[in-house]
């Protein structure tokens, strides 16, 4: 039994090393990400258009744990091998302001609770308290956004009211993800 556990751990380690190496090679020519992430809120009276969750985005995954984010669908799926174990609507980067969430494959490299995300850009400065923070690419990561006033999963409002590039989740969903995903969990963000 101990040999099986060791083989499993070794397989995971090899996969992570390959994923990190490939990510480095693919991402090394891209510009550095912006400073710490947060979002700007735009209030609107219109009802947001929210996408329906895709039945199983995990069908082609091979990693033991993978998080998949679809920018077009404003949705996240948590996968255990190719089995979907959780999904939630999300809010990504405000594309109208050039703050699109980067696409690619990375791994969660840190986890923090009860922290402040700070920064500034042409839209102003921010100092936002978040309960959960899991970065996966420079200053880009997953966090709750209790200040968000429109529905997570909105297919239109994220364009002007979205984040500075991070992936926002409802508080309960972010708590679940934080507890489920260890450092090293593969993250794929796709258009």
Secondary structure, 3 states (H helix, E strand, C coil): CHHHHHHHHHHHHHHHHHHHHHHHHHHCCCCCCCCCCCECCCCCCCCCCECCCCCCCCCCCCCCEEEEEECCCCEEEEEECCEEEEEEEEECECHHHCCCCCCEEEECCCCEEEEEEEEEECCEEEEEEEEEEEEEECCEEEEECCCCCCCCCECCCHHHHCECCCEEECHHHHHHHHHHCCCCCEEEEEC
